[in-house]
Amino acid sequence: MTNKPVIQWLKKPDKHDYPAAESYLSLVYEEETYGFVKGLRKAPVVQFKAKDIFRASGLSLLGVSNSHVEKDKKRVLKGEKLSPILLVRDPRNGKVVVADGYHRLCAVYSFDEDAVIPCKIV
């Protein structure tokens, strides 16, 4: 049985996560993007299991060959706090969009698919 590292989280997302989410969302949506980011800033932090976020998003898991995932895994092992993930519900497509935090999600999942991840969701 392998010891899982303790994954630590910031109480709220880093300030730079919102512009990153806006940049990504602007590729997927049009004017709605600004409403999403504004809503994310105001949304409370809630929690979901890593495996449930993956299922709801339909995304595939990035592996160890991804440098950003590896960087986040090292941060976890050092005991550094990660920023909560930003999510957007897309009822038209029946998915949850990971607006920011995909690499963090993959890193955490690699340690524990049942890990509870703090998120903001609109």
N, C-alpha and C positions, 0 to 999 in steps of 0.2 A: 504494500500500500504506500503510495507516494504522498508526502506532505504537500498540501496545496499552500501556496504563499498567501499571506493576508493581503488582500487588495484594498488599498486605501483610496478614498475619494475626497475631492474638494467639496465644500458645501454648495458651491454654485459654479457654473461654467466659467472658464477664463473669458475675459473680454474679447480676445481675438477669435473665439469660437463663433461668435455671431456673424462677423463679416465673412468668415469661411463658409458658414451655413448659407448665407445670402448668395455668395458666389456660386456655390453648387446648385442651390435651388433655382437661381436665375437661368440655369441651363435647362431645367426641367419644366419650369412654369414661367408665366409672363408676369404681369403686374401683381399677381397673388403673392409673389415672393416677399414683398415688403410687409404685407400683412402677416405672413408666417413668422418672419423674424421679429416683428413687433410683438406678436403673440408669444413667441418663445421667450423673449426677455421678461415678460410678465408672468409666464406660467410657473406654477410651483414645481419643485423637484419631486418626482414620483419614482417608483422603483419597479423594474421588470427583470425577469431572469434573462440571461444572455441567450439561451436557446429559444425563448419565446420571441425575442427581438428578431433573431435570424429567421424564424419561421414566418413572422408577420411581414418581414421585409422581402423575403424571397431571394436575398443576397447569398452568394456563396462565401465560404470561409477562406480568407486569404491565409496562405501558409507561411512557413518560416523563411521562405525565400524573399518575402516582402520586407524591405529595410525599415519601413515605418512600423510594421507590426513588431519586428525584432526590437526596435528602439523602445516601444511601449512595454514589451515584455521585460526588458532590462530595468525600466523604471519601476515596474511592479516588484521585481526581485530586490531592488535597492530600497524599497519601502516608500517610494515617492508617491504622492497623491495624484490621481488622474482626474481629469475634468469630466463632469457628467456629460452624457451624450444628448444630442439634440435631435428630436424626431418630429416628423410631420405625418399625420394621417392623410392618406390619399384614397378616399372612398370610391372615386371613379375607377381606380385600378385595383381596389381591394388590398392595398399594401400599406405598409408603413415605410416612409422614406427616411433613411439615416442622413440627416442634413449635415451633421458633423459628429465625428467620433467613430467612424467605421474601423479605423485601424485599432483604436482602443478596444472596441467591441471584439475584434478578432483576437487581440492579445489576451484579453480576459477569458474569452471562450476557450482558448488553448490551455488554460490552467484549470478551468472549471465551467462546464456548460451550464451548471445550475447557479452560477454566481449571480447575485442580485446587483443590478447596475442602476445607479441613479440617473434619471433622465428628465428632460423637459420635453413635453409633447403637446402639440396643437393639432 
